[in-house]
Amino acid sequence: MRLLLIALLASPFPALAADAERGADHCTIEAGPDDLVAQDRDLVVPAGAAVKEAIALRGNVVVERGARVERVVAAGGSIILRAGAVVRGDAVAVGGDVRVKGEARVEGDATALGGQVRLEAGGVVRGSVTSLGFQLAGADLARAIAEATRSMGPCRVVAAKDEPATR
């Protein structure tokens, strides 16, 4: 996951992006048996599910009421926590928003790089709330990140620590 985020953040800077791409073997996502990964589509974590990490590349992550997730990452998309959804750790959107609906909860930090953290009445973030949006070379950061993720093509999903990956 760290390699993916480094490649995304470096992508607006061509020299850094080239280095990140070579070092990451283009793009690699590590996933364990309790993780969910989606590329080029939205990832929905259904009610009652218990997931360690929910990761979407070029798509949104939607966590339904009653679902419990340890960490959520959306690169080139937003995170939407429906009322009653729980993220026990952090929620990070790169190139999108983190939307916390009423009665949804993030027990760690909520971070939106190139977007905003949007809390509805009754939504809770127990950690820090960070939103960072700015213009880079005349382009909006969220658009630059979204375009960079599209140009990367599909990422390789590999098993984390000898565990089978799920898609």
TORKOL-4160 file (C-alpha; in steps of 0.2 Angstrom, whole numbers, padded with zeros to 4 digits, m for minus):
167
<pt num="1" X="0000" Y="0000" Z="0000"/>
<pt num="2" X="0014" Y="0012" Z="0004"/>
<pt num="3" X="0022" Y="0010" Z="m0014"/>
<pt num="4" X="0005" Y="0014" Z="m0021"/>
<pt num="5" X="0003" Y="0030" Z="m0011"/>
<pt num="6" X="0021" Y="0036" Z="m0015"/>
<pt num="7" X="0018" Y="0033" Z="m0034"/>
<pt num="8" X="0002" Y="0043" Z="m0033"/>
<pt num="9" X="0009" Y="0057" Z="m0023"/>
<pt num="10" X="0024" Y="0058" Z="m0034"/>
<pt num="11" X="0015" Y="0057" Z="m0051"/>
<pt num="12" X="0012" Y="0076" Z="m0053"/>
<pt num="13" X="0031" Y="0077" Z="m0053"/>
<pt num="14" X="0037" Y="0068" Z="m0068"/>
<pt num="15" X="0055" Y="0063" Z="m0062"/>
<pt num="16" X="0048" Y="0057" Z="m0045"/>
<pt num="17" X="0034" Y="0048" Z="m0054"/>
<pt num="18" X="0046" Y="0039" Z="m0065"/>
<pt num="19" X="0057" Y="0034" Z="m0050"/>
<pt num="20" X="0041" Y="0028" Z="m0040"/>
<pt num="21" X="0035" Y="0018" Z="m0055"/>
<pt num="22" X="0052" Y="0009" Z="m0057"/>
<pt num="23" X="0053" Y="0005" Z="m0038"/>
<pt num="24" X="0036" Y="m0001" Z="m0037"/>
<pt num="25" X="0037" Y="m0012" Z="m0052"/>
<pt num="26" X="0023" Y="m0001" Z="m0059"/>
<pt num="27" X="0010" Y="m0003" Z="m0046"/>
<pt num="28" X="0008" Y="m0016" Z="m0032"/>
<pt num="29" X="m0006" Y="m0018" Z="m0019"/>
<pt num="30" X="m0003" Y="m0030" Z="m0005"/>
<pt num="31" X="m0019" Y="m0039" Z="0001"/>
<pt num="32" X="m0022" Y="m0052" Z="0014"/>
<pt num="33" X="m0036" Y="m0064" Z="0016"/>
<pt num="34" X="m0047" Y="m0052" Z="0026"/>
<pt num="35" X="m0044" Y="m0037" Z="0014"/>
<pt num="36" X="m0055" Y="m0032" Z="m0001"/>
<pt num="37" X="m0047" Y="m0023" Z="m0016"/>
<pt num="38" X="m0056" Y="m0016" Z="m0032"/>
<pt num="39" X="m0049" Y="m0007" Z="m0047"/>
<pt num="40" X="m0058" Y="0003" Z="m0060"/>
<pt num="41" X="m0075" Y="0001" Z="m0050"/>
<pt num="42" X="m0083" Y="0005" Z="m0034"/>
<pt num="43" X="m0080" Y="m0007" Z="m0019"/>
<pt num="44" X="m0095" Y="m0010" Z="m0008"/>
<pt num="45" X="m0092" Y="m0017" Z="0010"/>
<pt num="46" X="m0109" Y="m0025" Z="0014"/>
<pt num="47" X="m0118" Y="m0024" Z="0030"/>
<pt num="48" X="m0111" Y="m0036" Z="0043"/>
<pt num="49" X="m0094" Y="m0038" Z="0035"/>
<pt num="50" X="m0078" Y="m0038" Z="0045"/>
<pt num="51" X="m0064" Y="m0032" Z="0034"/>
<pt num="52" X="m0046" Y="m0028" Z="0038"/>
<pt num="53" X="m0042" Y="m0016" Z="0024"/>
<pt num="54" X="m0054" Y="m0010" Z="0010"/>
<pt num="55" X="m0044" Y="m0003" Z="m0005"/>
<pt num="56" X="m0051" Y="0005" Z="m0021"/>
<pt num="57" X="m0040" Y="0011" Z="m0035"/>
<pt num="58" X="m0050" Y="0023" Z="m0047"/>
<pt num="59" X="m0066" Y="0020" Z="m0038"/>
<pt num="60" X="m0076" Y="0024" Z="m0022"/>
<pt num="61" X="m0076" Y="0013" Z="m0006"/>
<pt num="62" X="m0094" Y="0012" Z="0001"/>
<pt num="63" X="m0095" Y="0005" Z="0018"/>
<pt num="64" X="m0113" Y="0000" Z="0022"/>
<pt num="65" X="m0122" Y="0001" Z="0039"/>
<pt num="66" X="m0116" Y="m0013" Z="0051"/>
<pt num="67" X="m0100" Y="m0016" Z="0042"/>
<pt num="68" X="m0084" Y="m0015" Z="0051"/>
<pt num="69" X="m0067" Y="m0010" Z="0043"/>
<pt num="70" X="m0050" Y="m0008" Z="0050"/>
<pt num="71" X="m0043" Y="0004" Z="0037"/>
<pt num="72" X="m0051" Y="0011" Z="0021"/>
<pt num="73" X="m0041" Y="0019" Z="0006"/>
<pt num="74" X="m0048" Y="0026" Z="m0010"/>
<pt num="75" X="m0035" Y="0032" Z="m0023"/>
<pt num="76" X="m0044" Y="0041" Z="m0037"/>
<pt num="77" X="m0061" Y="0040" Z="m0028"/>
<pt num="78" X="m0070" Y="0044" Z="m0012"/>
<pt num="79" X="m0074" Y="0035" Z="0004"/>
<pt num="80" X="m0093" Y="0035" Z="0009"/>
<pt num="81" X="m0097" Y="0029" Z="0026"/>
<pt num="82" X="m0116" Y="0025" Z="0027"/>
<pt num="83" X="m0125" Y="0028" Z="0043"/>
<pt num="84" X="m0120" Y="0015" Z="0056"/>
<pt num="85" X="m0104" Y="0010" Z="0047"/>
<pt num="86" X="m0088" Y="0009" Z="0057"/>
<pt num="87" X="m0070" Y="0011" Z="0053"/>
<pt num="88" X="m0059" Y="0006" Z="0067"/>
<pt num="89" X="m0043" Y="0014" Z="0061"/>
<pt num="90" X="m0040" Y="0027" Z="0047"/>
<pt num="91" X="m0050" Y="0033" Z="0032"/>
<pt num="92" X="m0039" Y="0040" Z="0018"/>
<pt num="93" X="m0045" Y="0047" Z="0001"/>
<pt num="94" X="m0032" Y="0052" Z="m0012"/>
<pt num="95" X="m0040" Y="0062" Z="m0025"/>
<pt num="96" X="m0057" Y="0061" Z="m0017"/>
<pt num="97" X="m0068" Y="0065" Z="m0002"/>
<pt num="98" X="m0071" Y="0056" Z="0015"/>
<pt num="99" X="m0090" Y="0057" Z="0018"/>
<pt num="100" X="m0095" Y="0052" Z="0035"/>
<pt num="101" X="m0114" Y="0051" Z="0036"/>
<pt num="102" X="m0125" Y="0052" Z="0052"/>
<pt num="103" X="m0121" Y="0039" Z="0065"/>
<pt num="104" X="m0106" Y="0033" Z="0055"/>
<pt num="105" X="m0089" Y="0033" Z="0064"/>
<pt num="106" X="m0071" Y="0034" Z="0060"/>
<pt num="107" X="m0061" Y="0029" Z="0076"/>
<pt num="108" X="m0044" Y="0034" Z="0069"/>
<pt num="109" X="m0040" Y="0049" Z="0057"/>
<pt num="110" X="m0050" Y="0055" Z="0042"/>
<pt num="111" X="m0039" Y="0062" Z="0028"/>
<pt num="112" X="m0043" Y="0068" Z="0011"/>
<pt num="113" X="m0029" Y="0073" Z="m0001"/>
<pt num="114" X="m0036" Y="0082" Z="m0015"/>
<pt num="115" X="m0053" Y="0082" Z="m0008"/>
<pt num="116" X="m0063" Y="0086" Z="0008"/>
<pt num="117" X="m0068" Y="0077" Z="0024"/>
<pt num="118" X="m0087" Y="0080" Z="0025"/>
<pt num="119" X="m0095" Y="0076" Z="0041"/>
<pt num="120" X="m0114" Y="0075" Z="0042"/>
<pt num="121" X="m0124" Y="0079" Z="0058"/>
<pt num="122" X="m0121" Y="0064" Z="0069"/>
<pt num="123" X="m0105" Y="0057" Z="0060"/>
<pt num="124" X="m0090" Y="0055" Z="0071"/>
<pt num="125" X="m0071" Y="0056" Z="0068"/>
<pt num="126" X="m0062" Y="0052" Z="0084"/>
<pt num="127" X="m0044" Y="0056" Z="0077"/>
<pt num="128" X="m0038" Y="0071" Z="0067"/>
<pt num="129" X="m0047" Y="0078" Z="0052"/>
<pt num="130" X="m0036" Y="0083" Z="0037"/>
<pt num="131" X="m0042" Y="0090" Z="0020"/>
<pt num="132" X="m0029" Y="0096" Z="0008"/>
<pt num="133" X="m0033" Y="0103" Z="m0009"/>
<pt num="134" X="m0023" Y="0114" Z="m0020"/>
<pt num="135" X="m0018" Y="0119" Z="m0037"/>
<pt num="136" X="m0003" Y="0111" Z="m0045"/>
<pt num="137" X="0004" Y="0118" Z="m0061"/>
<pt num="138" X="m0013" Y="0126" Z="m0064"/>
<pt num="139" X="m0022" Y="0109" Z="m0061"/>
<pt num="140" X="m0033" Y="0104" Z="m0047"/>
<pt num="141" X="m0024" Y="0091" Z="m0036"/>
<pt num="142" X="m0039" Y="0079" Z="m0036"/>
<pt num="143" X="m0040" Y="0079" Z="m0055"/>
<pt num="144" X="m0021" Y="0077" Z="m0056"/>
<pt num="145" X="m0022" Y="0062" Z="m0045"/>
<pt num="146" X="m0036" Y="0055" Z="m0054"/>
<pt num="147" X="m0028" Y="0056" Z="m0071"/>
<pt num="148" X="m0012" Y="0049" Z="m0064"/>
<pt num="149" X="m0021" Y="0034" Z="m0057"/>
<pt num="150" X="m0029" Y="0031" Z="m0074"/>
<pt num="151" X="m0013" Y="0032" Z="m0083"/>
<pt num="152" X="m0005" Y="0019" Z="m0072"/>
<pt num="153" X="m0016" Y="0005" Z="m0078"/>
<pt num="154" X="m0020" Y="m0010" Z="m0068"/>
<pt num="155" X="m0010" Y="m0013" Z="m0052"/>
<pt num="156" X="m0004" Y="m0030" Z="m0047"/>
<pt num="157" X="m0012" Y="m0037" Z="m0032"/>
<pt num="158" X="m0001" Y="m0048" Z="m0022"/>
<pt num="159" X="m0003" Y="m0059" Z="m0006"/>
<pt num="160" X="0003" Y="m0050" Z="0010"/>
<pt num="161" X="0015" Y="m0061" Z="0020"/>
<pt num="162" X="0011" Y="m0077" Z="0011"/>
<pt num="163" X="m0008" Y="m0075" Z="0013"/>
<pt num="164" X="m0019" Y="m0077" Z="m0002"/>
<pt num="165" X="m0026" Y="m0061" Z="m0010"/>
<pt num="166" X="m0044" Y="m0058" Z="m0012"/>
<pt num="167" X="m0052" Y="m0047" Z="m0025"/>
